[in-house]
């Protein structure tokens, strides 16, 4: 997501790169579009594709959804859920799946509820699941945040989402 040849290894470098994209949403969208085009050139069926992401990648996923990107679906695992000023889901074309930790102190259940209202207001087909006791990063194996049950359940639901979204 950071562009060709940009592969930050240190957390401070990753944060710097994500901050640049949080502050430049058009660039974030251009990078997603470039990835779609590159996948198409390599033979991927980009008409039947789902964008998915974890954490920052989940934020990027919802940015792609709001942009009107031509994907069948969008799925996010413990991703950022807030909508930047001036954006909405009026251009969203695919289904949306939100997999969230109910104990996430970074992205709260209030944020979760606001997103649900936004998706409803724009009549976007969606499903939102909150896993009780799961903090932010509940899928990060080996971390203090890892919650095996929520990780397994969210992955199973994602696989079902793929099976019903891409045909």
N, C-alpha and C positions, 0 to 999 in steps of 0.2 A: 504493500500500500504506500510505501514511501517514495517509490519511483525507482527507475532502473539503477542498479548498482548500490542502492542505499540499503544497507543491512546492519542496523545498529546492534551491538552486542551488549553494551552496558545499559542498565535501567535508565540512567540519566540521559543517555542518547536516545533511547526509545521515547521517553517522555518529551524530549525536545521535538522529535519528529511528529509525535501525535499532536502536540500543541500547535505546531505549524498547520496541520490539517484541520484541527478543530477551529482554528481561526481563519481558514481559507477553504470554506465548503465547496466553492466552484472547483478548486484544485482536487479536492477529494473526489468529486463527481467525475472529473476528467480522468483520474487514475482508474476508477471503476470502469468507465467507458473504454479506456485503452486496454484494460484486462479482458473485457468482453470481446473487443476486436481481435486481440491476439489469440484468444481461445478459438474464435471463429476461423482465423487463418490456419490454425493447427487442426481443423476438422471437427471441432466440438459443435454439437447441435445447440447453438445458443438460443434457439427458440424454445427449447425445453430445458431450461436451467433454473436452478435455485441458488440464490445468494445466501450464504450463511456465515456467521462470524461469532467469535467469542470476545467479550469485553470490548476493546476498541473496535475490533472487527464487527461486533454487533452494532456499534454506532454507525460504522460505514454501511452496513447492511440496510439500516433504516434510512440513511441518507440516500442510498440507491433507490429505495422504495419511493421516497418522497420526490425523487427526480423524475419519476415516470419511466425508469429503465425497464426495458421489455423482458422481464423475467417472470416465470410462472409463479415463483414464490420467494419469500424472504424469511429467514429464520435467524433469531439471535439468542445466544446463550449469555446470560448475565451481562448484557450490553447496555450502553447508555440509551436511555429511553426518551430524553427530552427533545422537543422540537425547537430548533433555532427560530428566533424571531423572523417573521416574513415567510416562513415555510409552512406547509401543511401536507396532507395526504391526498389532495384532490387529483393528483396525477398518477397515483399508485395503480399499477395494473395487475399485480399478482396477489396471492394470499399472503398473510403475515402470521408467523408463529413466534410468540414471545415465551421464552423459557427463563424464568427469573427466580432468584432466591428471596424468599419472604423475609429473611433476616439480613438482607443486604443493607448496610448502613451508608453506602455510597449512592446507590440508586434505590430510593425508598419505595414503599408500597404506595405512597402518595403519587410519586412519579409514574408508577405502574398504572394507577387508576386514571391519571390524566391522559396517558396514552390510550387506554381503553376507550375513554370518552371521545378522543380525537378520531380513532379508527371507526367508532360507531357513527360519529357525525358525518363521516365521509363514506359510510356504507362499505367499508373495506372488509372483505371476508377475512376473519382472523380468529385465532385462538391464543389465549394467554394463560399460562400455567405458572403458579407460584409454589415453590417447594418450601414447606415449613422447615424452619431451622437452618436453612441453607443461606450462607453469607455470600457476598460478592466473591466470584472466583470459585464457586462450588465444584467446578469441573477440573480444577488445577491439581492433578494428581501429585501427591507428595507435599502439598502445602498445608498450612494450618486451616485453610479455608475449604479444603477438599471434603465433600460429603458424598460418599460412595453411592448411597441410595438415590440421591438427587441426580448425580452424574449418570447413573444407569437408566433411571426413568426418563431423563431428558433426552438421552441419546436414542432410546427406544421410540420415544414420541417423534423425534426428528426423522428417524427411518420410516415411520408410518407416514409422516408428512411428505417425504420424498415419494413414497409409493403411490400416494393419492394425488400428488401434484404434478408429477412428471409421468406422462403416459405415452 
